[in-house]
Amino acid sequence: RYVLSWELSTTLEIDFCIRALDKALSIATPKIFNSDQGSQFTSVAFLECLEQRSIQISMDGRGRAMDNVFTERLWRSVKYEEVYLNDYTRVSEAKQGIGNYIAFYNQERPHQSLNYKTPAEMYFDSNNQKKRLNCILNMAN
């Protein structure tokens, strides 16, 4: 559940997705990368980034949000606990607010599904290092 990287964009261009992917992969390399079938994630440039690192590609079925339940739950939390509560007037405000929320989400927000631990506690717990190395990165557009 620990968010390794994120980016915000006002377009559906591929560059911001590749930046987020590169940042995440500089921290950990999963065996499998799961995403929805958004145009960014099915682009040749994005898929090549994964293939060059021998990362298996997994895509959700069309219209099957529950295939990517962890990512969908993250974005639900971001929207209902941060975005919908603020009236951003500039992209820079949204980026700062969401960045603060992601830090809170990782470091302070306990998760029922994690036995009321934070994502950071689970991710950095030495007992979970093997799980961390075998993590599946999830992204949604």
C-alpha positions as a Markdown table, in Angstrom:
| # | Residue | x | y | z |
|---|---|---|---|---|
| 1 | Arg | 0.0 | 0.0 | 0.0 |
| 2 | Tyr | 3.0 | 2.3 | 0.3 |
| 3 | Val | 3.0 | 4.9 | -2.5 |
| 4 | Leu | 6.5 | 4.9 | -4.0 |
| 5 | Ser | 5.9 | 7.7 | -6.5 |
| 6 | Trp | 3.2 | 9.8 | -8.0 |
| 7 | Glu | 2.8 | 12.6 | -10.5 |
| 8 | Leu | 0.1 | 15.1 | -11.4 |
| 9 | Ser | -0.7 | 16.2 | -14.9 |
| 10 | Thr | -3.3 | 18.3 | -16.6 |
| 11 | Thr | -3.0 | 16.2 | -19.8 |
| 12 | Leu | -3.0 | 12.5 | -20.7 |
| 13 | Glu | 0.5 | 12.7 | -22.2 |
| 14 | Ile | 2.8 | 9.8 | -21.4 |
| 15 | Asp | 5.7 | 11.8 | -19.9 |
| 16 | Phe | 4.4 | 12.2 | -16.4 |
| 17 | Cys | 3.6 | 8.5 | -16.2 |
| 18 | Ile | 7.1 | 7.6 | -17.2 |
| 19 | Arg | 8.6 | 10.0 | -14.7 |
| 20 | Ala | 6.5 | 8.4 | -11.9 |
| 21 | Leu | 7.5 | 4.9 | -13.1 |
| 22 | Asp | 11.2 | 5.8 | -13.2 |
| 23 | Lys | 11.0 | 7.3 | -9.7 |
| 24 | Ala | 9.2 | 4.2 | -8.4 |
| 25 | Leu | 11.7 | 1.8 | -10.1 |
| 26 | Ser | 14.6 | 3.7 | -8.6 |
| 27 | Ile | 13.3 | 2.5 | -5.2 |
| 28 | Ala | 12.1 | -1.0 | -6.0 |
| 29 | Thr | 11.7 | -3.3 | -9.0 |
| 30 | Pro | 8.7 | -5.5 | -9.0 |
| 31 | Lys | 8.3 | -8.8 | -10.8 |
| 32 | Ile | 4.9 | -7.7 | -12.0 |
| 33 | Phe | 3.4 | -4.3 | -12.9 |
| 34 | Asn | -0.4 | -4.0 | -12.9 |
| 35 | Ser | -2.3 | -1.2 | -14.4 |
| 36 | Asp | -5.6 | -0.4 | -16.1 |
| 37 | Gln | -5.7 | -0.2 | -19.9 |
| 38 | Gly | -5.4 | 3.6 | -20.0 |
| 39 | Ser | -3.6 | 4.9 | -23.1 |
| 40 | Gln | -0.6 | 5.9 | -21.1 |
| 41 | Phe | -0.1 | 2.4 | -19.8 |
| 42 | Thr | -0.6 | 0.7 | -23.2 |
| 43 | Ser | 1.7 | 3.1 | -25.0 |
| 44 | Val | 4.9 | 1.7 | -26.6 |
| 45 | Ala | 7.1 | 4.0 | -24.6 |
| 46 | Phe | 5.6 | 2.9 | -21.2 |
| 47 | Leu | 5.6 | -0.8 | -22.1 |
| 48 | Glu | 9.2 | -0.5 | -23.3 |
| 49 | Cys | 10.3 | 0.9 | -19.9 |
| 50 | Leu | 8.9 | -2.2 | -18.2 |
| 51 | Glu | 10.1 | -4.7 | -20.8 |
| 52 | Gln | 13.7 | -3.3 | -20.6 |
| 53 | Arg | 13.7 | -4.2 | -16.9 |
| 54 | Ser | 12.1 | -7.6 | -17.5 |
| 55 | Ile | 9.0 | -6.7 | -15.5 |
| 56 | Gln | 6.0 | -8.8 | -16.3 |
| 57 | Ile | 3.0 | -6.7 | -17.5 |
| 58 | Ser | -0.5 | -7.3 | -16.1 |
| 59 | Met | -3.5 | -5.3 | -17.3 |
| 60 | Asp | -6.9 | -5.2 | -15.8 |
| 61 | Gly | -9.9 | -6.3 | -17.9 |
| 62 | Arg | -11.7 | -3.4 | -19.5 |
| 63 | Gly | -14.2 | -1.8 | -17.1 |
| 64 | Arg | -13.0 | -4.0 | -14.3 |
| 65 | Ala | -11.9 | -1.6 | -11.6 |
| 66 | Met | -11.9 | -4.3 | -9.0 |
| 67 | Asp | -9.0 | -6.0 | -10.8 |
| 68 | Asn | -6.9 | -3.1 | -9.4 |
| 69 | Val | -8.7 | -2.8 | -6.0 |
| 70 | Phe | -5.7 | -1.4 | -4.1 |
| 71 | Thr | -5.1 | 1.4 | -6.5 |
| 72 | Glu | -8.8 | 2.2 | -6.7 |
| 73 | Arg | -9.0 | 2.3 | -2.9 |
| 74 | Leu | -6.0 | 4.7 | -2.8 |
| 75 | Trp | -7.5 | 7.1 | -5.3 |
| 76 | Arg | -10.8 | 6.9 | -3.5 |
| 77 | Ser | -9.0 | 8.0 | -0.2 |
| 78 | Val | -7.1 | 10.7 | -2.0 |
| 79 | Lys | -10.4 | 12.1 | -3.5 |
| 80 | Tyr | -12.6 | 11.9 | -0.5 |
| 81 | Glu | -10.0 | 12.8 | 2.2 |
| 82 | Glu | -8.2 | 15.5 | 0.3 |
| 83 | Val | -9.3 | 16.6 | -3.1 |
| 84 | Tyr | -13.1 | 17.0 | -2.5 |
| 85 | Leu | -12.4 | 18.8 | 0.7 |
| 86 | Asn | -10.3 | 21.5 | -0.9 |
| 87 | Asp | -11.2 | 24.1 | -3.5 |
| 88 | Tyr | -8.0 | 24.2 | -5.5 |
| 89 | Thr | -7.7 | 27.1 | -7.9 |
| 90 | Arg | -4.3 | 26.3 | -9.3 |
| 91 | Val | -2.5 | 23.1 | -10.3 |
| 92 | Ser | 0.3 | 24.0 | -7.9 |
| 93 | Glu | -2.1 | 24.0 | -5.0 |
| 94 | Ala | -3.5 | 20.6 | -6.0 |
| 95 | Lys | 0.1 | 19.2 | -6.3 |
| 96 | Gln | 1.0 | 20.5 | -2.9 |
| 97 | Gly | -2.2 | 19.3 | -1.2 |
| 98 | Ile | -2.0 | 15.9 | -2.8 |
| 99 | Gly | 1.7 | 15.6 | -2.0 |
| 100 | Asn | 0.9 | 16.4 | 1.7 |
| 101 | Tyr | -1.9 | 13.9 | 1.7 |
| 102 | Ile | 0.3 | 11.1 | 0.2 |
| 103 | Ala | 2.9 | 11.8 | 2.9 |
| 104 | Phe | 0.2 | 11.5 | 5.5 |
| 105 | Tyr | -1.2 | 8.4 | 3.8 |
| 106 | Asn | 2.1 | 6.7 | 3.9 |
| 107 | Gln | 3.4 | 7.8 | 7.3 |
| 108 | Glu | 0.5 | 8.5 | 9.5 |
| 109 | Arg | -2.8 | 7.0 | 8.3 |
| 110 | Pro | -3.4 | 3.5 | 9.8 |
| 111 | His | -5.1 | 1.0 | 7.6 |
| 112 | Gln | -7.6 | -1.5 | 8.9 |
| 113 | Ser | -6.4 | -4.0 | 6.3 |
| 114 | Leu | -2.8 | -3.6 | 7.6 |
| 115 | Asn | -3.8 | -4.4 | 11.2 |
| 116 | Tyr | -4.0 | -0.7 | 11.9 |
| 117 | Lys | -0.4 | -0.1 | 10.8 |
| 118 | Thr | 0.6 | 2.6 | 8.3 |
| 119 | Pro | 1.9 | 1.7 | 4.8 |
| 120 | Ala | 5.3 | 2.9 | 5.9 |
| 121 | Glu | 5.4 | 0.6 | 8.9 |
| 122 | Met | 4.6 | -2.3 | 6.7 |
| 123 | Tyr | 6.9 | -1.4 | 3.9 |
| 124 | Phe | 9.9 | -0.7 | 6.0 |
| 125 | Asp | 9.3 | -3.5 | 8.6 |
| 126 | Ser | 12.4 | -5.7 | 8.3 |
| 127 | Asn | 10.1 | -8.8 | 8.6 |
| 128 | Asn | 8.4 | -7.7 | 5.4 |
| 129 | Gln | 11.6 | -7.2 | 3.3 |
| 130 | Lys | 10.9 | -10.3 | 1.2 |
| 131 | Lys | 7.3 | -9.1 | 0.5 |
| 132 | Arg | 8.7 | -5.7 | -0.4 |
| 133 | Leu | 11.1 | -7.1 | -3.0 |
| 134 | Asn | 8.2 | -9.1 | -4.5 |
| 135 | Cys | 5.8 | -6.2 | -4.5 |
| 136 | Ile | 3.5 | -5.4 | -7.4 |
| 137 | Leu | 3.4 | -1.8 | -8.4 |
| 138 | Asn | 0.0 | -0.5 | -9.3 |
| 139 | Met | -0.9 | 2.6 | -11.1 |
| 140 | Ala | -4.1 | 4.0 | -12.4 |
| 141 | Asn | -4.7 | 7.0 | -14.6 |
